[in-house]
Amino acid sequence: MKCFEAHEKYKKQCKKIQCRYWINCSTSMNCTLLASKTGPMTLQEIGDIFGVTRMRICQLEKRILQKMENIISGRID
């Protein structure tokens, strides 16, 4: 069983701050992997999880989509 599965099963907050998936968000047991399992979210909800604004999430989304487009079309940055 992976750690995030155990946190979800036993409803225990992750305290392993050095983990690359750790976030300060008690509603998702402090785990980005568990946060991503909740399904579609608004930009505001994602921003709340990571402690940034809705606008910053929008900026990141646009940047990621552009990178994906470049990869698909063969224009890798």
N, CA, C and O of each residue as an XYZ file, in Angstrom:
308
protein
N       0.843     -1.178      0.000
C       0.000      0.000      0.000
C       0.889      1.242      0.000
O       1.814      1.361      0.803
N       0.595      2.148     -0.901
C       1.351      3.403     -0.977
C       0.904      4.331      0.146
O      -0.203      4.196      0.667
N       1.767      5.272      0.516
C       1.463      6.123      1.671
C       0.171      6.903      1.491
O      -0.615      7.014      2.433
N      -0.066      7.449      0.294
C      -1.287      8.234      0.110
C      -2.537      7.369      0.222
O      -3.588      7.847      0.650
N      -2.429      6.107     -0.158
C      -3.563      5.193     -0.004
C      -3.855      4.948      1.473
O      -5.014      4.870      1.879
N      -2.807      4.828      2.264
C      -2.975      4.621      3.705
C      -3.593      5.852      4.360
O      -4.468      5.727      5.217
N      -3.140      7.047      3.957
C      -3.713      8.275      4.518
C      -5.195      8.383      4.181
O      -6.007      8.790      5.012
N      -5.530      8.016      2.962
C      -6.929      8.076      2.545
C      -7.766      7.036      3.301
O      -8.860      7.338      3.776
N      -7.251      5.835      3.405
C      -7.988      4.750      4.057
C      -8.238      5.044      5.533
O      -9.347      4.849      6.031
N      -7.197      5.517      6.235
C      -7.307      5.733      7.669
C      -7.659      7.169      8.038
O      -7.744      7.506      9.219
N      -7.865      8.015      7.030
C      -8.245      9.429      7.245
C      -7.277     10.147      8.171
O      -7.685     10.844      9.100
N      -5.987      9.966      7.902
C      -4.934     10.596      8.702
C      -4.178     11.596      7.846
O      -3.850     11.312      6.694
N      -3.902     12.758      8.401
C      -3.148     13.793      7.710
C      -1.690     13.366      7.542
O      -1.096     12.791      8.455
N      -1.126     13.645      6.391
C       0.293     13.386      6.174
C       1.108     14.451      6.898
O       0.788     15.638      6.832
N       2.140     14.031      7.574
C       3.008     14.961      8.295
C       4.412     14.985      7.707
O       5.303     15.639      8.249
N       4.610     14.282      6.611
C       5.925     14.160      5.992
C       6.165     15.357      5.059
O       6.051     15.235      3.839
N       6.490     16.488      5.636
C       6.626     17.748      4.907
C       7.658     17.654      3.780
O       7.515     18.347      2.773
N       8.671     16.837      3.915
C       9.701     16.718      2.887
C       9.243     15.926      1.668
O       9.959     15.884      0.668
N       8.074     15.301      1.723
C       7.549     14.543      0.582
C       7.248     15.491     -0.573
O       6.723     16.582     -0.354
N       7.568     15.095     -1.781
C       7.346     15.966     -2.943
C       5.865     16.184     -3.232
O       5.521     17.109     -3.968
N       4.989     15.368     -2.680
C       3.553     15.508     -2.895
C       2.835     16.206     -1.735
O       1.616     16.370     -1.775
N       3.576     16.614     -0.711
C       2.975     17.246      0.466
C       2.547     18.669      0.147
O       3.287     19.432     -0.474
N       1.337     19.014      0.584
C       0.839     20.387      0.516
C       0.148     20.699      1.830
O      -0.288     19.792      2.540
N       0.050     21.942      2.145
C      -0.604     22.346      3.383
C      -2.098     22.503      3.115
O      -2.601     23.618      2.968
N      -2.792     21.385      3.053
C      -4.226     21.377      2.740
C      -4.893     20.224      3.473
O      -4.849     19.080      3.021
N      -5.507     20.531      4.600
C      -6.076     19.475      5.440
C      -7.243     18.743      4.781
O      -7.502     17.589      5.122
N      -7.953     19.377      3.850
C      -9.095     18.704      3.233
C      -8.677     17.549      2.335
O      -9.498     16.690      2.012
N      -7.410     17.516      1.928
C      -6.916     16.414      1.099
C      -5.783     15.657      1.785
O      -4.900     15.108      1.126
N      -5.821     15.637      3.107
C      -4.841     14.910      3.928
C      -3.405     15.383      3.673
O      -2.455     14.634      3.898
N      -3.250     16.625      3.202
C      -1.944     17.234      2.890
C      -1.231     16.543      1.729
O      -0.001     16.527      1.684
N      -1.978     15.981      0.807
C      -1.381     15.216     -0.291
C      -1.948     15.668     -1.639
O      -3.164     15.653     -1.832
N      -1.084     16.067     -2.567
C      -1.556     16.491     -3.888
C      -2.201     15.334     -4.632
O      -3.132     15.545     -5.409
N      -1.728     14.122     -4.410
C      -2.309     12.966     -5.097
C      -3.749     12.737     -4.657
O      -4.604     12.394     -5.474
N      -4.016     12.925     -3.377
C      -5.384     12.776     -2.899
C      -6.241     13.951     -3.353
O      -7.421     13.779     -3.661
N      -5.664     15.125     -3.396
C      -6.404     16.301     -3.866
C      -6.826     16.121     -5.317
O      -7.915     16.544     -5.702
N      -5.977     15.499     -6.121
C      -6.288     15.321     -7.538
C      -7.376     14.282     -7.768
O      -7.967     14.243     -8.847
N      -7.651     13.451     -6.790
C      -8.662     12.405     -6.939
C     -10.079     12.928     -6.749
O     -11.039     12.206     -7.016
N     -10.227     14.158     -6.298
C     -11.562     14.682     -6.010
C     -12.329     15.053     -7.269
O     -13.502     15.420     -7.189
N     -11.696     14.965     -8.421
C     -12.398     15.243     -9.671
C     -12.193     16.660    -10.137
O     -11.329     17.372     -9.626
N     -12.992     17.076    -11.116
C     -12.840     18.426    -11.654
C     -13.003     19.484    -10.572
O     -13.887     19.392     -9.720
N     -12.136     20.486    -10.620
C     -12.175     21.577     -9.646
C     -12.116     22.903    -10.387
O     -11.650     22.978    -11.524
N     -12.587     23.928     -9.736
C     -12.469     25.266    -10.300
C     -11.046     25.766    -10.093
O     -10.293     25.221     -9.285
N     -10.692     26.803    -10.830
C      -9.368     27.399    -10.643
C      -9.215     27.909     -9.212
O      -8.128     27.839     -8.638
N     -10.293     28.418     -8.643
C     -10.258     28.912     -7.268
C      -9.972     27.771     -6.292
O      -9.167     27.933     -5.375
N     -10.614     26.635     -6.477
C     -10.397     25.493     -5.587
C      -8.956     25.001     -5.675
O      -8.355     24.661     -4.656
N      -8.403     24.960     -6.872
C      -7.008     24.545     -7.037
C      -6.079     25.561     -6.384
O      -5.120     25.188     -5.708
N      -6.360     26.823     -6.584
C      -5.562     27.874     -5.953
C      -5.595     27.780     -4.442
O      -4.573     27.979     -3.787
N      -6.758     27.478     -3.878
C      -6.880     27.331     -2.429
C      -6.014     26.185     -1.915
O      -5.413     26.293     -0.846
N      -5.948     25.102     -2.660
C      -5.133     23.961     -2.258
C      -3.655     24.338     -2.198
O      -2.953     23.967     -1.258
N      -3.183     25.079     -3.206
C      -1.762     25.407     -3.285
C      -1.407     26.753     -2.681
O      -0.240     27.142     -2.664
N      -2.396     27.453     -2.193
C      -2.131     28.737     -1.543
C      -1.743     29.837     -2.522
O      -0.951     30.719     -2.188
N      -2.293     29.788     -3.717
C      -2.043     30.838     -4.710
C      -3.386     31.325     -5.255
O      -4.433     30.744     -4.971
N      -3.336     32.387     -6.030
C      -4.580     32.955     -6.545
C      -5.126     32.156     -7.719
O      -4.422     31.374     -8.358
N      -6.393     32.383     -7.973
C      -7.060     31.783     -9.131
C      -6.368     32.228    -10.415
O      -6.229     31.443    -11.353
N      -5.938     33.479    -10.460
C      -5.266     34.010    -11.642
C      -3.933     33.300    -11.878
O      -3.577     33.035    -13.026
N      -3.202     32.991    -10.829
C      -1.917     32.290    -10.987
C      -2.146     30.889    -11.544
O      -1.384     30.428    -12.394
N      -3.180     30.213    -11.074
C      -3.502     28.888    -11.603
C      -3.864     29.004    -13.083
O      -3.467     28.161    -13.887
N      -4.607     30.035    -13.437
C      -4.970     30.264    -14.838
C      -3.720     30.472    -15.693
O      -3.621     29.927    -16.793
N      -2.768     31.259    -15.188
C      -1.512     31.491    -15.910
C      -0.752     30.188    -16.118
O      -0.248     29.921    -17.209
N      -0.674     29.384    -15.074
C       0.028     28.104    -15.171
C      -0.672     27.165    -16.141
O      -0.021     26.470    -16.921
N      -1.996     27.146    -16.091
C      -2.764     26.299    -17.003
C      -2.467     26.665    -18.462
O      -2.239     25.785    -19.292
N      -2.473     27.953    -18.765
C      -2.194     28.401    -20.133
C      -0.787     28.012    -20.568
O      -0.572     27.580    -21.700
N       0.150     28.166    -19.672
C       1.548     27.822    -19.969
C       1.711     26.325    -20.237
O       2.408     25.926    -21.169
N       1.069     25.516    -19.422
C       1.139     24.059    -19.587
C       0.490     23.634    -20.896
O       1.038     22.808    -21.627
N      -0.680     24.199    -21.193
C      -1.356     23.848    -22.441
C      -0.518     24.240    -23.654
O      -0.490     23.514    -24.648
N       0.165     25.384    -23.578
C       1.035     25.804    -24.680
C       2.208     24.839    -24.842
O       2.574     24.490    -25.965
N       2.792     24.412    -23.741
C       3.895     23.443    -23.807
C       3.425     22.123    -24.400
O       4.134     21.513    -25.201
N       2.231     21.678    -24.012
C       1.698     20.435    -24.549
C       1.451     20.561    -26.064
O       1.726     19.639    -26.832
N       0.939     21.703    -26.459
C       0.719     21.964    -27.880
C       2.030     21.915    -28.654
O       2.100     21.339    -29.740
N       3.075     22.528    -28.082
C       4.389     22.534    -28.722
C       4.954     21.120    -28.852
O       5.552     20.784    -29.874
N       4.773     20.317    -27.855
C       5.279     18.948    -27.886
C       4.546     18.145    -28.966
O       5.159     17.410    -29.739
N       3.228     18.304    -28.998
C       2.428     17.570    -29.993
C       2.796     17.968    -31.424
O       2.860     17.126    -32.320
N       3.034     19.252    -31.616
C       3.350     19.735    -32.968
C       4.839     19.600    -33.305
O       5.246     19.902    -34.427
N       5.649     19.152    -32.351
C       7.068     18.948    -32.610
C       7.935     20.160    -32.355
O       9.125     20.144    -32.670
N       7.364     21.210    -31.792
C       8.136     22.428    -31.474
C       8.508     22.434    -29.993
O       8.015     23.261    -29.226
N       9.355     21.533    -29.607
C       9.718     21.396    -28.193
C      10.599     22.561    -27.791
O      11.575     22.884    -28.468
N      10.234     23.203    -26.654
C      10.996     24.353    -26.129
C      12.276     23.889    -25.475
O      13.048     24.709    -24.977
